[in-house]
Amino acid sequence: MTRFSHLGLAAVLVTSLSGVALATPIYTGPTAAEREAATLRKYDRNHNGVIDPAERQRMLIDQRVSTYEHFDMNDNGRLNAAELAMARRYRIDKLVAMLDSNRDGVLSFGEARAHGRDSQLVEHFRAIDTNHNGRLSKPELIASKYVQTPAPIKYTWSTWWGRG
């Protein structure tokens, strides 16, 4: 090969690699402040600016119902192992997309702390980081017992009291 063909090959490689960098998914949803404001608008029934325990219970029930509506593929009212794994992966993908401010596909402690505050993710960061590189990858998050899995719904009379 001539010197010019090497340069042409290098240009093709650089162009194709920049295309890969652009293909990285970028979170375009609401900011943390916008999500908090929307949550308050939806669940703060007494309008005191705080999600009280009863309001939090309603919020968690709505989240579980939504999980079942989206991932209970056989409509039996339960999540089997495959459906649960799908829901967990979706939740972790969404979590990484929301918290990963530099868009490198992993979470640093700073990213988790800046957005996650005093969460299980922050509290157990070192335990989740199994390869001890200071960053949480999706496989580490999926394997972690500290990252929430959708809980089964336990319907009681009080679950639906005041719903409307």
Phi and psi in radians as a Rosetta constraint file:
Dihedral C 1 N 2 CA 2 C 2 CIRCULARHARMONIC -1.504 0.35
Dihedral N 2 CA 2 C 2 N 3 CIRCULARHARMONIC 2.960 0.35
Dihedral C 2 N 3 CA 3 C 3 CIRCULARHARMONIC -1.082 0.35
Dihedral N 3 CA 3 C 3 N 4 CIRCULARHARMONIC -0.642 0.35
Dihedral C 3 N 4 CA 4 C 4 CIRCULARHARMONIC -1.220 0.35
Dihedral N 4 CA 4 C 4 N 5 CIRCULARHARMONIC -0.592 0.35
Dihedral C 4 N 5 CA 5 C 5 CIRCULARHARMONIC -1.226 0.35
Dihedral N 5 CA 5 C 5 N 6 CIRCULARHARMONIC -0.557 0.35
Dihedral C 5 N 6 CA 6 C 6 CIRCULARHARMONIC -1.118 0.35
Dihedral N 6 CA 6 C 6 N 7 CIRCULARHARMONIC -0.729 0.35
Dihedral C 6 N 7 CA 7 C 7 CIRCULARHARMONIC -1.143 0.35
Dihedral N 7 CA 7 C 7 N 8 CIRCULARHARMONIC -0.665 0.35
Dihedral C 7 N 8 CA 8 C 8 CIRCULARHARMONIC -1.118 0.35
Dihedral N 8 CA 8 C 8 N 9 CIRCULARHARMONIC -0.746 0.35
Dihedral C 8 N 9 CA 9 C 9 CIRCULARHARMONIC -1.113 0.35
Dihedral N 9 CA 9 C 9 N 10 CIRCULARHARMONIC -0.713 0.35
Dihedral C 9 N 10 CA 10 C 10 CIRCULARHARMONIC -1.113 0.35
Dihedral N 10 CA 10 C 10 N 11 CIRCULARHARMONIC -0.708 0.35
Dihedral C 10 N 11 CA 11 C 11 CIRCULARHARMONIC -1.111 0.35
Dihedral N 11 CA 11 C 11 N 12 CIRCULARHARMONIC -0.705 0.35
Dihedral C 11 N 12 CA 12 C 12 CIRCULARHARMONIC -1.108 0.35
Dihedral N 12 CA 12 C 12 N 13 CIRCULARHARMONIC -0.758 0.35
Dihedral C 12 N 13 CA 13 C 13 CIRCULARHARMONIC -1.115 0.35
Dihedral N 13 CA 13 C 13 N 14 CIRCULARHARMONIC -0.773 0.35
Dihedral C 13 N 14 CA 14 C 14 CIRCULARHARMONIC -1.102 0.35
Dihedral N 14 CA 14 C 14 N 15 CIRCULARHARMONIC -0.752 0.35
Dihedral C 14 N 15 CA 15 C 15 CIRCULARHARMONIC -1.094 0.35
Dihedral N 15 CA 15 C 15 N 16 CIRCULARHARMONIC -0.779 0.35
Dihedral C 15 N 16 CA 16 C 16 CIRCULARHARMONIC -1.211 0.35
Dihedral N 16 CA 16 C 16 N 17 CIRCULARHARMONIC -0.624 0.35
Dihedral C 16 N 17 CA 17 C 17 CIRCULARHARMONIC -1.196 0.35
Dihedral N 17 CA 17 C 17 N 18 CIRCULARHARMONIC -0.627 0.35
Dihedral C 17 N 18 CA 18 C 18 CIRCULARHARMONIC -1.175 0.35
Dihedral N 18 CA 18 C 18 N 19 CIRCULARHARMONIC -0.550 0.35
Dihedral C 18 N 19 CA 19 C 19 CIRCULARHARMONIC -1.130 0.35
Dihedral N 19 CA 19 C 19 N 20 CIRCULARHARMONIC -0.624 0.35
Dihedral C 19 N 20 CA 20 C 20 CIRCULARHARMONIC -1.149 0.35
Dihedral N 20 CA 20 C 20 N 21 CIRCULARHARMONIC -0.737 0.35
Dihedral C 20 N 21 CA 21 C 21 CIRCULARHARMONIC -1.103 0.35
Dihedral N 21 CA 21 C 21 N 22 CIRCULARHARMONIC -0.646 0.35
Dihedral C 21 N 22 CA 22 C 22 CIRCULARHARMONIC -1.251 0.35
Dihedral N 22 CA 22 C 22 N 23 CIRCULARHARMONIC -0.373 0.35
Dihedral C 22 N 23 CA 23 C 23 CIRCULARHARMONIC -1.377 0.35
Dihedral N 23 CA 23 C 23 N 24 CIRCULARHARMONIC -0.111 0.35
Dihedral C 23 N 24 CA 24 C 24 CIRCULARHARMONIC -1.096 0.35
Dihedral N 24 CA 24 C 24 N 25 CIRCULARHARMONIC 2.224 0.35
Dihedral C 24 N 25 CA 25 C 25 CIRCULARHARMONIC -1.117 0.35
Dihedral N 25 CA 25 C 25 N 26 CIRCULARHARMONIC 2.401 0.35
Dihedral C 25 N 26 CA 26 C 26 CIRCULARHARMONIC -2.044 0.35
Dihedral N 26 CA 26 C 26 N 27 CIRCULARHARMONIC 2.264 0.35
Dihedral C 26 N 27 CA 27 C 27 CIRCULARHARMONIC -1.234 0.35
Dihedral N 27 CA 27 C 27 N 28 CIRCULARHARMONIC 2.132 0.35
Dihedral C 27 N 28 CA 28 C 28 CIRCULARHARMONIC -2.057 0.35
Dihedral N 28 CA 28 C 28 N 29 CIRCULARHARMONIC 0.210 0.35
Dihedral C 28 N 29 CA 29 C 29 CIRCULARHARMONIC -1.352 0.35
Dihedral N 29 CA 29 C 29 N 30 CIRCULARHARMONIC -2.969 0.35
Dihedral C 29 N 30 CA 30 C 30 CIRCULARHARMONIC -1.159 0.35
Dihedral N 30 CA 30 C 30 N 31 CIRCULARHARMONIC 2.694 0.35
Dihedral C 30 N 31 CA 31 C 31 CIRCULARHARMONIC -1.278 0.35
Dihedral N 31 CA 31 C 31 N 32 CIRCULARHARMONIC 2.978 0.35
Dihedral C 31 N 32 CA 32 C 32 CIRCULARHARMONIC -1.034 0.35
Dihedral N 32 CA 32 C 32 N 33 CIRCULARHARMONIC -0.740 0.35
Dihedral C 32 N 33 CA 33 C 33 CIRCULARHARMONIC -1.120 0.35
Dihedral N 33 CA 33 C 33 N 34 CIRCULARHARMONIC -0.698 0.35
Dihedral C 33 N 34 CA 34 C 34 CIRCULARHARMONIC -1.168 0.35
Dihedral N 34 CA 34 C 34 N 35 CIRCULARHARMONIC -0.678 0.35
Dihedral C 34 N 35 CA 35 C 35 CIRCULARHARMONIC -1.127 0.35
Dihedral N 35 CA 35 C 35 N 36 CIRCULARHARMONIC -0.736 0.35
Dihedral C 35 N 36 CA 36 C 36 CIRCULARHARMONIC -1.110 0.35
Dihedral N 36 CA 36 C 36 N 37 CIRCULARHARMONIC -0.742 0.35
Dihedral C 36 N 37 CA 37 C 37 CIRCULARHARMONIC -1.121 0.35
Dihedral N 37 CA 37 C 37 N 38 CIRCULARHARMONIC -0.726 0.35
Dihedral C 37 N 38 CA 38 C 38 CIRCULARHARMONIC -1.144 0.35
Dihedral N 38 CA 38 C 38 N 39 CIRCULARHARMONIC -0.676 0.35
Dihedral C 38 N 39 CA 39 C 39 CIRCULARHARMONIC -1.116 0.35
Dihedral N 39 CA 39 C 39 N 40 CIRCULARHARMONIC -0.772 0.35
Dihedral C 39 N 40 CA 40 C 40 CIRCULARHARMONIC -1.079 0.35
Dihedral N 40 CA 40 C 40 N 41 CIRCULARHARMONIC -0.762 0.35
Dihedral C 40 N 41 CA 41 C 41 CIRCULARHARMONIC -1.045 0.35
Dihedral N 41 CA 41 C 41 N 42 CIRCULARHARMONIC -0.672 0.35
Dihedral C 41 N 42 CA 42 C 42 CIRCULARHARMONIC -1.418 0.35
Dihedral N 42 CA 42 C 42 N 43 CIRCULARHARMONIC -0.676 0.35
Dihedral C 42 N 43 CA 43 C 43 CIRCULARHARMONIC -1.971 0.35
Dihedral N 43 CA 43 C 43 N 44 CIRCULARHARMONIC -0.255 0.35
Dihedral C 43 N 44 CA 44 C 44 CIRCULARHARMONIC -1.423 0.35
Dihedral N 44 CA 44 C 44 N 45 CIRCULARHARMONIC 1.429 0.35
Dihedral C 44 N 45 CA 45 C 45 CIRCULARHARMONIC -1.190 0.35
Dihedral N 45 CA 45 C 45 N 46 CIRCULARHARMONIC -0.566 0.35
Dihedral C 45 N 46 CA 46 C 46 CIRCULARHARMONIC -1.614 0.35
Dihedral N 46 CA 46 C 46 N 47 CIRCULARHARMONIC 0.038 0.35
Dihedral C 46 N 47 CA 47 C 47 CIRCULARHARMONIC 0.961 0.35
Dihedral N 47 CA 47 C 47 N 48 CIRCULARHARMONIC 0.727 0.35
Dihedral C 47 N 48 CA 48 C 48 CIRCULARHARMONIC -1.718 0.35
Dihedral N 48 CA 48 C 48 N 49 CIRCULARHARMONIC 0.066 0.35
Dihedral C 48 N 49 CA 49 C 49 CIRCULARHARMONIC 1.436 0.35
Dihedral N 49 CA 49 C 49 N 50 CIRCULARHARMONIC 0.139 0.35
Dihedral C 49 N 50 CA 50 C 50 CIRCULARHARMONIC -2.370 0.35
Dihedral N 50 CA 50 C 50 N 51 CIRCULARHARMONIC 2.481 0.35
Dihedral C 50 N 51 CA 51 C 51 CIRCULARHARMONIC -1.471 0.35
Dihedral N 51 CA 51 C 51 N 52 CIRCULARHARMONIC 1.851 0.35
Dihedral C 51 N 52 CA 52 C 52 CIRCULARHARMONIC -1.324 0.35
Dihedral N 52 CA 52 C 52 N 53 CIRCULARHARMONIC 2.917 0.35
Dihedral C 52 N 53 CA 53 C 53 CIRCULARHARMONIC -0.941 0.35
Dihedral N 53 CA 53 C 53 N 54 CIRCULARHARMONIC -0.754 0.35
Dihedral C 53 N 54 CA 54 C 54 CIRCULARHARMONIC -1.157 0.35
Dihedral N 54 CA 54 C 54 N 55 CIRCULARHARMONIC -0.677 0.35
Dihedral C 54 N 55 CA 55 C 55 CIRCULARHARMONIC -1.193 0.35
Dihedral N 55 CA 55 C 55 N 56 CIRCULARHARMONIC -0.661 0.35
Dihedral C 55 N 56 CA 56 C 56 CIRCULARHARMONIC -1.113 0.35
Dihedral N 56 CA 56 C 56 N 57 CIRCULARHARMONIC -0.710 0.35
Dihedral C 56 N 57 CA 57 C 57 CIRCULARHARMONIC -1.050 0.35
Dihedral N 57 CA 57 C 57 N 58 CIRCULARHARMONIC -0.771 0.35
Dihedral C 57 N 58 CA 58 C 58 CIRCULARHARMONIC -1.081 0.35
Dihedral N 58 CA 58 C 58 N 59 CIRCULARHARMONIC -0.734 0.35
Dihedral C 58 N 59 CA 59 C 59 CIRCULARHARMONIC -1.099 0.35
Dihedral N 59 CA 59 C 59 N 60 CIRCULARHARMONIC -0.785 0.35
Dihedral C 59 N 60 CA 60 C 60 CIRCULARHARMONIC -1.139 0.35
Dihedral N 60 CA 60 C 60 N 61 CIRCULARHARMONIC -0.674 0.35
Dihedral C 60 N 61 CA 61 C 61 CIRCULARHARMONIC -1.110 0.35
Dihedral N 61 CA 61 C 61 N 62 CIRCULARHARMONIC -0.778 0.35
Dihedral C 61 N 62 CA 62 C 62 CIRCULARHARMONIC -1.056 0.35
Dihedral N 62 CA 62 C 62 N 63 CIRCULARHARMONIC -0.701 0.35
Dihedral C 62 N 63 CA 63 C 63 CIRCULARHARMONIC -1.130 0.35
Dihedral N 63 CA 63 C 63 N 64 CIRCULARHARMONIC -0.734 0.35
Dihedral C 63 N 64 CA 64 C 64 CIRCULARHARMONIC -1.143 0.35
Dihedral N 64 CA 64 C 64 N 65 CIRCULARHARMONIC -0.774 0.35
Dihedral C 64 N 65 CA 65 C 65 CIRCULARHARMONIC -1.043 0.35
Dihedral N 65 CA 65 C 65 N 66 CIRCULARHARMONIC -0.750 0.35
Dihedral C 65 N 66 CA 66 C 66 CIRCULARHARMONIC -1.079 0.35
Dihedral N 66 CA 66 C 66 N 67 CIRCULARHARMONIC -0.718 0.35
Dihedral C 66 N 67 CA 67 C 67 CIRCULARHARMONIC -1.055 0.35
Dihedral N 67 CA 67 C 67 N 68 CIRCULARHARMONIC -0.792 0.35
Dihedral C 67 N 68 CA 68 C 68 CIRCULARHARMONIC -1.145 0.35
Dihedral N 68 CA 68 C 68 N 69 CIRCULARHARMONIC -0.707 0.35
Dihedral C 68 N 69 CA 69 C 69 CIRCULARHARMONIC -1.064 0.35
Dihedral N 69 CA 69 C 69 N 70 CIRCULARHARMONIC -0.626 0.35
Dihedral C 69 N 70 CA 70 C 70 CIRCULARHARMONIC -1.524 0.35
Dihedral N 70 CA 70 C 70 N 71 CIRCULARHARMONIC -0.518 0.35
Dihedral C 70 N 71 CA 71 C 71 CIRCULARHARMONIC -2.049 0.35
Dihedral N 71 CA 71 C 71 N 72 CIRCULARHARMONIC -0.137 0.35
Dihedral C 71 N 72 CA 72 C 72 CIRCULARHARMONIC -1.432 0.35
Dihedral N 72 CA 72 C 72 N 73 CIRCULARHARMONIC 1.420 0.35
Dihedral C 72 N 73 CA 73 C 73 CIRCULARHARMONIC -1.152 0.35
Dihedral N 73 CA 73 C 73 N 74 CIRCULARHARMONIC -0.531 0.35
Dihedral C 73 N 74 CA 74 C 74 CIRCULARHARMONIC -1.709 0.35
Dihedral N 74 CA 74 C 74 N 75 CIRCULARHARMONIC 0.143 0.35
Dihedral C 74 N 75 CA 75 C 75 CIRCULARHARMONIC 0.884 0.35
Dihedral N 75 CA 75 C 75 N 76 CIRCULARHARMONIC 0.750 0.35
Dihedral C 75 N 76 CA 76 C 76 CIRCULARHARMONIC -1.778 0.35
Dihedral N 76 CA 76 C 76 N 77 CIRCULARHARMONIC 0.086 0.35
Dihedral C 76 N 77 CA 77 C 77 CIRCULARHARMONIC 1.406 0.35
Dihedral N 77 CA 77 C 77 N 78 CIRCULARHARMONIC 0.112 0.35
Dihedral C 77 N 78 CA 78 C 78 CIRCULARHARMONIC -2.361 0.35
Dihedral N 78 CA 78 C 78 N 79 CIRCULARHARMONIC 2.712 0.35
Dihedral C 78 N 79 CA 79 C 79 CIRCULARHARMONIC -1.790 0.35
Dihedral N 79 CA 79 C 79 N 80 CIRCULARHARMONIC 2.054 0.35
Dihedral C 79 N 80 CA 80 C 80 CIRCULARHARMONIC -1.372 0.35
Dihedral N 80 CA 80 C 80 N 81 CIRCULARHARMONIC 3.132 0.35
Dihedral C 80 N 81 CA 81 C 81 CIRCULARHARMONIC -1.027 0.35
Dihedral N 81 CA 81 C 81 N 82 CIRCULARHARMONIC -0.737 0.35
Dihedral C 81 N 82 CA 82 C 82 CIRCULARHARMONIC -1.175 0.35
Dihedral N 82 CA 82 C 82 N 83 CIRCULARHARMONIC -0.752 0.35
Dihedral C 82 N 83 CA 83 C 83 CIRCULARHARMONIC -1.158 0.35
Dihedral N 83 CA 83 C 83 N 84 CIRCULARHARMONIC -0.688 0.35
Dihedral C 83 N 84 CA 84 C 84 CIRCULARHARMONIC -1.133 0.35
Dihedral N 84 CA 84 C 84 N 85 CIRCULARHARMONIC -0.718 0.35
Dihedral C 84 N 85 CA 85 C 85 CIRCULARHARMONIC -1.102 0.35
Dihedral N 85 CA 85 C 85 N 86 CIRCULARHARMONIC -0.702 0.35
Dihedral C 85 N 86 CA 86 C 86 CIRCULARHARMONIC -1.112 0.35
Dihedral N 86 CA 86 C 86 N 87 CIRCULARHARMONIC -0.775 0.35
Dihedral C 86 N 87 CA 87 C 87 CIRCULARHARMONIC -1.121 0.35
Dihedral N 87 CA 87 C 87 N 88 CIRCULARHARMONIC -0.709 0.35
Dihedral C 87 N 88 CA 88 C 88 CIRCULARHARMONIC -1.137 0.35
Dihedral N 88 CA 88 C 88 N 89 CIRCULARHARMONIC -0.784 0.35
Dihedral C 88 N 89 CA 89 C 89 CIRCULARHARMONIC -1.092 0.35
Dihedral N 89 CA 89 C 89 N 90 CIRCULARHARMONIC -0.730 0.35
Dihedral C 89 N 90 CA 90 C 90 CIRCULARHARMONIC -1.061 0.35
Dihedral N 90 CA 90 C 90 N 91 CIRCULARHARMONIC -0.800 0.35
Dihedral C 90 N 91 CA 91 C 91 CIRCULARHARMONIC -1.080 0.35
Dihedral N 91 CA 91 C 91 N 92 CIRCULARHARMONIC -0.728 0.35
Dihedral C 91 N 92 CA 92 C 92 CIRCULARHARMONIC -1.230 0.35
Dihedral N 92 CA 92 C 92 N 93 CIRCULARHARMONIC -0.698 0.35
Dihedral C 92 N 93 CA 93 C 93 CIRCULARHARMONIC -1.029 0.35
Dihedral N 93 CA 93 C 93 N 94 CIRCULARHARMONIC -0.755 0.35
Dihedral C 93 N 94 CA 94 C 94 CIRCULARHARMONIC -1.165 0.35
Dihedral N 94 CA 94 C 94 N 95 CIRCULARHARMONIC -0.725 0.35
Dihedral C 94 N 95 CA 95 C 95 CIRCULARHARMONIC -1.054 0.35
Dihedral N 95 CA 95 C 95 N 96 CIRCULARHARMONIC -0.837 0.35
Dihedral C 95 N 96 CA 96 C 96 CIRCULARHARMONIC -1.122 0.35
Dihedral N 96 CA 96 C 96 N 97 CIRCULARHARMONIC -0.743 0.35
Dihedral C 96 N 97 CA 97 C 97 CIRCULARHARMONIC -1.072 0.35
Dihedral N 97 CA 97 C 97 N 98 CIRCULARHARMONIC -0.663 0.35
Dihedral C 97 N 98 CA 98 C 98 CIRCULARHARMONIC -1.310 0.35
Dihedral N 98 CA 98 C 98 N 99 CIRCULARHARMONIC -0.658 0.35
Dihedral C 98 N 99 CA 99 C 99 CIRCULARHARMONIC -1.632 0.35
Dihedral N 99 CA 99 C 99 N 100 CIRCULARHARMONIC -0.375 0.35
Dihedral C 99 N 100 CA 100 C 100 CIRCULARHARMONIC -1.351 0.35
Dihedral N 100 CA 100 C 100 N 101 CIRCULARHARMONIC 1.489 0.35
Dihedral C 100 N 101 CA 101 C 101 CIRCULARHARMONIC -1.219 0.35
Dihedral N 101 CA 101 C 101 N 102 CIRCULARHARMONIC -0.493 0.35
Dihedral C 101 N 102 CA 102 C 102 CIRCULARHARMONIC -1.664 0.35
Dihedral N 102 CA 102 C 102 N 103 CIRCULARHARMONIC 0.055 0.35
Dihedral C 102 N 103 CA 103 C 103 CIRCULARHARMONIC 1.006 0.35
Dihedral N 103 CA 103 C 103 N 104 CIRCULARHARMONIC 0.686 0.35
Dihedral C 103 N 104 CA 104 C 104 CIRCULARHARMONIC -1.705 0.35
Dihedral N 104 CA 104 C 104 N 105 CIRCULARHARMONIC 0.047 0.35
Dihedral C 104 N 105 CA 105 C 105 CIRCULARHARMONIC 1.511 0.35
Dihedral N 105 CA 105 C 105 N 106 CIRCULARHARMONIC -0.024 0.35
Dihedral C 105 N 106 CA 106 C 106 CIRCULARHARMONIC -2.315 0.35
Dihedral N 106 CA 106 C 106 N 107 CIRCULARHARMONIC 2.835 0.35
Dihedral C 106 N 107 CA 107 C 107 CIRCULARHARMONIC -1.902 0.35
Dihedral N 107 CA 107 C 107 N 108 CIRCULARHARMONIC 2.193 0.35
Dihedral C 107 N 108 CA 108 C 108 CIRCULARHARMONIC -1.484 0.35
Dihedral N 108 CA 108 C 108 N 109 CIRCULARHARMONIC 2.921 0.35
Dihedral C 108 N 109 CA 109 C 109 CIRCULARHARMONIC -1.088 0.35
Dihedral N 109 CA 109 C 109 N 110 CIRCULARHARMONIC -0.686 0.35
Dihedral C 109 N 110 CA 110 C 110 CIRCULARHARMONIC -1.057 0.35
Dihedral N 110 CA 110 C 110 N 111 CIRCULARHARMONIC -0.739 0.35
Dihedral C 110 N 111 CA 111 C 111 CIRCULARHARMONIC -1.137 0.35
Dihedral N 111 CA 111 C 111 N 112 CIRCULARHARMONIC -0.760 0.35
Dihedral C 111 N 112 CA 112 C 112 CIRCULARHARMONIC -1.129 0.35
Dihedral N 112 CA 112 C 112 N 113 CIRCULARHARMONIC -0.727 0.35
Dihedral C 112 N 113 CA 113 C 113 CIRCULARHARMONIC -1.245 0.35
Dihedral N 113 CA 113 C 113 N 114 CIRCULARHARMONIC -0.700 0.35
Dihedral C 113 N 114 CA 114 C 114 CIRCULARHARMONIC -1.117 0.35
Dihedral N 114 CA 114 C 114 N 115 CIRCULARHARMONIC -0.630 0.35
Dihedral C 114 N 115 CA 115 C 115 CIRCULARHARMONIC -1.885 0.35
Dihedral N 115 CA 115 C 115 N 116 CIRCULARHARMONIC -0.534 0.35
Dihedral C 115 N 116 CA 116 C 116 CIRCULARHARMONIC -1.596 0.35
Dihedral N 116 CA 116 C 116 N 117 CIRCULARHARMONIC -0.165 0.35
Dihedral C 116 N 117 CA 117 C 117 CIRCULARHARMONIC 0.854 0.35
Dihedral N 117 CA 117 C 117 N 118 CIRCULARHARMONIC -2.277 0.35
Dihedral C 117 N 118 CA 118 C 118 CIRCULARHARMONIC -1.648 0.35
Dihedral N 118 CA 118 C 118 N 119 CIRCULARHARMONIC 1.146 0.35
Dihedral C 118 N 119 CA 119 C 119 CIRCULARHARMONIC -1.768 0.35
Dihedral N 119 CA 119 C 119 N 120 CIRCULARHARMONIC 3.028 0.35
Dihedral C 119 N 120 CA 120 C 120 CIRCULARHARMONIC -1.033 0.35
Dihedral N 120 CA 120 C 120 N 121 CIRCULARHARMONIC -0.607 0.35
Dihedral C 120 N 121 CA 121 C 121 CIRCULARHARMONIC -1.073 0.35
Dihedral N 121 CA 121 C 121 N 122 CIRCULARHARMONIC -0.758 0.35
Dihedral C 121 N 122 CA 122 C 122 CIRCULARHARMONIC -1.292 0.35
Dihedral N 122 CA 122 C 122 N 123 CIRCULARHARMONIC -0.814 0.35
Dihedral C 122 N 123 CA 123 C 123 CIRCULARHARMONIC -1.060 0.35
Dihedral N 123 CA 123 C 123 N 124 CIRCULARHARMONIC -0.628 0.35
Dihedral C 123 N 124 CA 124 C 124 CIRCULARHARMONIC -1.979 0.35
Dihedral N 124 CA 124 C 124 N 125 CIRCULARHARMONIC 0.463 0.35
Dihedral C 124 N 125 CA 125 C 125 CIRCULARHARMONIC -0.934 0.35
Dihedral N 125 CA 125 C 125 N 126 CIRCULARHARMONIC -0.840 0.35
Dihedral C 125 N 126 CA 126 C 126 CIRCULARHARMONIC -1.130 0.35
Dihedral N 126 CA 126 C 126 N 127 CIRCULARHARMONIC -0.647 0.35
Dihedral C 126 N 127 CA 127 C 127 CIRCULARHARMONIC -1.219 0.35
Dihedral N 127 CA 127 C 127 N 128 CIRCULARHARMONIC -0.623 0.35
Dihedral C 127 N 128 CA 128 C 128 CIRCULARHARMONIC -1.257 0.35
Dihedral N 128 CA 128 C 128 N 129 CIRCULARHARMONIC -0.609 0.35
Dihedral C 128 N 129 CA 129 C 129 CIRCULARHARMONIC -1.354 0.35
Dihedral N 129 CA 129 C 129 N 130 CIRCULARHARMONIC 1.362 0.35
Dihedral C 129 N 130 CA 130 C 130 CIRCULARHARMONIC -1.204 0.35
Dihedral N 130 CA 130 C 130 N 131 CIRCULARHARMONIC -0.466 0.35
Dihedral C 130 N 131 CA 131 C 131 CIRCULARHARMONIC -1.625 0.35
Dihedral N 131 CA 131 C 131 N 132 CIRCULARHARMONIC 0.042 0.35
Dihedral C 131 N 132 CA 132 C 132 CIRCULARHARMONIC 0.956 0.35
Dihedral N 132 CA 132 C 132 N 133 CIRCULARHARMONIC 0.714 0.35
Dihedral C 132 N 133 CA 133 C 133 CIRCULARHARMONIC -1.762 0.35
Dihedral N 133 CA 133 C 133 N 134 CIRCULARHARMONIC 0.080 0.35
Dihedral C 133 N 134 CA 134 C 134 CIRCULARHARMONIC 1.401 0.35
Dihedral N 134 CA 134 C 134 N 135 CIRCULARHARMONIC 0.182 0.35
Dihedral C 134 N 135 CA 135 C 135 CIRCULARHARMONIC -2.413 0.35
Dihedral N 135 CA 135 C 135 N 136 CIRCULARHARMONIC 2.539 0.35
Dihedral C 135 N 136 CA 136 C 136 CIRCULARHARMONIC -1.801 0.35
Dihedral N 136 CA 136 C 136 N 137 CIRCULARHARMONIC 2.057 0.35
Dihedral C 136 N 137 CA 137 C 137 CIRCULARHARMONIC -1.582 0.35
Dihedral N 137 CA 137 C 137 N 138 CIRCULARHARMONIC 2.894 0.35
Dihedral C 137 N 138 CA 138 C 138 CIRCULARHARMONIC -1.047 0.35
Dihedral N 138 CA 138 C 138 N 139 CIRCULARHARMONIC -0.766 0.35
Dihedral C 138 N 139 CA 139 C 139 CIRCULARHARMONIC -1.041 0.35
Dihedral N 139 CA 139 C 139 N 140 CIRCULARHARMONIC -0.643 0.35
Dihedral C 139 N 140 CA 140 C 140 CIRCULARHARMONIC -1.163 0.35
Dihedral N 140 CA 140 C 140 N 141 CIRCULARHARMONIC -0.703 0.35
Dihedral C 140 N 141 CA 141 C 141 CIRCULARHARMONIC -1.163 0.35
Dihedral N 141 CA 141 C 141 N 142 CIRCULARHARMONIC -0.714 0.35
Dihedral C 141 N 142 CA 142 C 142 CIRCULARHARMONIC -1.123 0.35
Dihedral N 142 CA 142 C 142 N 143 CIRCULARHARMONIC -0.695 0.35
Dihedral C 142 N 143 CA 143 C 143 CIRCULARHARMONIC -1.336 0.35
Dihedral N 143 CA 143 C 143 N 144 CIRCULARHARMONIC -0.268 0.35
Dihedral C 143 N 144 CA 144 C 144 CIRCULARHARMONIC -1.345 0.35
Dihedral N 144 CA 144 C 144 N 145 CIRCULARHARMONIC 2.425 0.35
Dihedral C 144 N 145 CA 145 C 145 CIRCULARHARMONIC -1.397 0.35
Dihedral N 145 CA 145 C 145 N 146 CIRCULARHARMONIC -0.177 0.35
Dihedral C 145 N 146 CA 146 C 146 CIRCULARHARMONIC -1.534 0.35
Dihedral N 146 CA 146 C 146 N 147 CIRCULARHARMONIC -0.228 0.35
Dihedral C 146 N 147 CA 147 C 147 CIRCULARHARMONIC -1.599 0.35
Dihedral N 147 CA 147 C 147 N 148 CIRCULARHARMONIC 2.187 0.35
Dihedral C 147 N 148 CA 148 C 148 CIRCULARHARMONIC -1.047 0.35
Dihedral N 148 CA 148 C 148 N 149 CIRCULARHARMONIC 2.488 0.35
Dihedral C 148 N 149 CA 149 C 149 CIRCULARHARMONIC -1.886 0.35
Dihedral N 149 CA 149 C 149 N 150 CIRCULARHARMONIC 2.490 0.35
Dihedral C 149 N 150 CA 150 C 150 CIRCULARHARMONIC -0.953 0.35
Dihedral N 150 CA 150 C 150 N 151 CIRCULARHARMONIC 2.248 0.35
Dihedral C 150 N 151 CA 151 C 151 CIRCULARHARMONIC -1.512 0.35
Dihedral N 151 CA 151 C 151 N 152 CIRCULARHARMONIC 2.651 0.35
Dihedral C 151 N 152 CA 152 C 152 CIRCULARHARMONIC -1.141 0.35
Dihedral N 152 CA 152 C 152 N 153 CIRCULARHARMONIC 2.616 0.35
Dihedral C 152 N 153 CA 153 C 153 CIRCULARHARMONIC -1.477 0.35
Dihedral N 153 CA 153 C 153 N 154 CIRCULARHARMONIC 2.282 0.35
Dihedral C 153 N 154 CA 154 C 154 CIRCULARHARMONIC -1.964 0.35
Dihedral N 154 CA 154 C 154 N 155 CIRCULARHARMONIC 1.786 0.35
Dihedral C 154 N 155 CA 155 C 155 CIRCULARHARMONIC -1.395 0.35
Dihedral N 155 CA 155 C 155 N 156 CIRCULARHARMONIC 2.303 0.35
Dihedral C 155 N 156 CA 156 C 156 CIRCULARHARMONIC -2.356 0.35
Dihedral N 156 CA 156 C 156 N 157 CIRCULARHARMONIC 2.973 0.35
Dihedral C 156 N 157 CA 157 C 157 CIRCULARHARMONIC -1.037 0.35
Dihedral N 157 CA 157 C 157 N 158 CIRCULARHARMONIC -0.699 0.35
Dihedral C 157 N 158 CA 158 C 158 CIRCULARHARMONIC -1.219 0.35
Dihedral N 158 CA 158 C 158 N 159 CIRCULARHARMONIC -0.330 0.35
Dihedral C 158 N 159 CA 159 C 159 CIRCULARHARMONIC -0.998 0.35
Dihedral N 159 CA 159 C 159 N 160 CIRCULARHARMONIC -0.724 0.35
Dihedral C 159 N 160 CA 160 C 160 CIRCULARHARMONIC -1.747 0.35
Dihedral N 160 CA 160 C 160 N 161 CIRCULARHARMONIC -0.077 0.35
Dihedral C 160 N 161 CA 161 C 161 CIRCULARHARMONIC -1.089 0.35
Dihedral N 161 CA 161 C 161 N 162 CIRCULARHARMONIC 2.209 0.35
Dihedral C 161 N 162 CA 162 C 162 CIRCULARHARMONIC 1.401 0.35
Dihedral N 162 CA 162 C 162 N 163 CIRCULARHARMONIC 0.079 0.35
Dihedral C 162 N 163 CA 163 C 163 CIRCULARHARMONIC -1.244 0.35
Dihedral N 163 CA 163 C 163 N 164 CIRCULARHARMONIC 2.351 0.35
